[in-house]
Amino acid sequence: QVQLVESGGGLVQPGGSLRLSCAASRSINSINAMYWYRQAPGKERELVARIMITGATNYAGSVKGRFTISRDSAKNTVYLQMNNLEPEDTAVYYCKADRGLSAYWGQGTQVTVSS
């Protein structure tokens, strides 16, 4: 079992920045991959970024160059640094962990980009 707790969401103006955190209940060195997804109202949940146990990363085209996913093994935490935010980034952001054949989700954190 892996419990995930997201934090760091909030209201920010267009062009601003936020850093999301996802704290895991066990060592992230035992987790194959960790992800950030988001879901906007009326839309399907979409993959934003992924970081593998090797440290390799992947991003959705819409956030590439603006968002950075990273991990701190000592804190068992994965981050999503979001810069140059746009109103279209408004969504609930979810953390996900793949460990073995199981997937675990956090409860989500709201990000609202508005002037």
C-alpha positions as CSV (number, residue, x, y, z in Angstrom):
1,Q,0.0,0.0,0.0
2,V,1.1,3.6,-0.7
3,Q,-0.7,6.6,0.6
4,L,-0.2,9.8,-1.3
5,V,-0.9,13.3,0.0
6,E,-0.8,16.3,-2.4
7,S,-0.4,19.9,-1.3
8,G,0.6,23.3,-2.8
9,G,-2.5,24.1,-4.8
10,G,-4.2,27.5,-4.8
11,L,-5.2,30.5,-6.7
12,V,-2.6,32.2,-8.9
13,Q,-2.6,34.9,-11.6
14,P,-1.8,34.1,-15.2
15,G,2.0,34.0,-15.6
16,G,2.5,33.0,-12.0
17,S,4.1,29.9,-10.5
18,L,3.1,27.2,-8.0
19,R,4.9,24.1,-6.7
20,L,2.9,21.0,-5.9
21,S,4.1,18.4,-3.6
22,C,3.1,14.7,-3.3
23,A,4.3,13.0,-0.1
24,A,4.4,9.2,-0.2
25,S,3.9,7.0,2.9
26,R,6.8,4.7,1.9
27,S,10.1,5.0,0.2
28,I,9.7,6.3,-3.4
29,N,12.8,4.2,-4.3
30,S,10.4,1.2,-4.2
31,I,7.9,2.9,-6.6
32,N,8.4,2.2,-10.3
33,A,7.0,5.5,-11.5
34,M,5.2,8.5,-10.2
35,Y,2.9,10.8,-12.1
36,W,1.0,14.0,-12.0
37,Y,-2.4,14.0,-13.7
38,R,-5.0,16.8,-13.8
39,Q,-8.7,17.0,-14.4
40,A,-10.5,20.1,-15.4
41,P,-14.3,20.5,-15.0
42,G,-16.2,18.6,-17.7
43,K,-13.0,17.0,-19.1
44,E,-11.3,13.7,-18.7
45,R,-8.3,13.2,-16.5
46,E,-5.1,13.7,-18.4
47,L,-1.4,12.9,-17.8
48,V,0.7,16.0,-17.1
49,A,4.1,14.5,-16.2
50,R,5.9,11.3,-15.2
51,I,9.1,10.5,-13.5
52,M,10.5,7.0,-13.5
53,I,12.5,5.3,-10.7
54,T,15.5,5.9,-13.0
55,G,14.8,9.6,-12.9
56,A,13.7,9.8,-16.5
57,T,10.9,12.2,-17.1
58,N,8.1,12.8,-19.7
59,Y,5.7,15.7,-20.2
60,A,2.5,16.4,-21.9
61,G,3.0,18.7,-24.9
62,S,0.9,21.4,-23.4
63,V,3.1,21.8,-20.3
64,K,6.6,21.0,-21.8
65,G,9.0,23.8,-21.1
66,R,6.7,25.3,-18.3
67,F,6.4,22.4,-15.8
68,T,9.1,20.4,-14.2
69,I,8.6,17.1,-12.3
70,S,11.3,16.1,-9.7
71,R,11.8,13.8,-6.8
72,D,13.4,13.9,-3.4
73,S,14.1,10.4,-2.2
74,A,15.2,11.6,1.3
75,K,11.7,13.2,1.8
76,N,9.7,10.5,-0.2
77,T,8.2,13.4,-2.1
78,V,7.6,14.2,-5.8
79,Y,7.2,17.8,-6.9
80,L,5.6,19.6,-9.8
81,Q,7.1,23.0,-10.4
82,M,4.6,25.0,-12.6
83,N,5.8,28.2,-14.2
84,N,4.1,30.6,-16.6
85,L,0.7,29.3,-15.6
86,E,-2.2,29.8,-17.9
87,P,-6.0,29.8,-17.3
88,E,-6.1,26.5,-19.2
89,D,-4.0,24.9,-16.4
90,T,-6.9,25.3,-14.0
91,A,-7.8,21.8,-12.7
92,V,-7.6,19.4,-9.8
93,Y,-4.1,17.9,-9.9
94,Y,-3.6,14.3,-8.8
95,C,-0.5,12.4,-7.9
96,K,-0.3,8.7,-8.8
97,A,2.2,6.0,-8.0
98,D,2.8,2.7,-9.8
99,R,4.2,0.0,-7.5
100,G,4.3,-3.5,-8.9
101,L,0.9,-4.2,-10.5
102,S,-0.9,-1.7,-8.3
103,A,-1.7,2.0,-8.8
104,Y,-2.3,4.4,-6.0
105,W,-3.9,7.9,-6.2
106,G,-3.9,10.9,-4.0
107,Q,-6.9,13.0,-3.1
108,G,-6.0,15.9,-5.4
109,T,-5.2,19.5,-5.0
110,Q,-7.0,22.4,-6.7
111,V,-5.1,24.8,-8.9
112,T,-6.9,27.9,-10.2
113,V,-5.3,30.3,-12.6
114,S,-7.3,33.5,-12.9
115,S,-6.9,37.2,-12.7
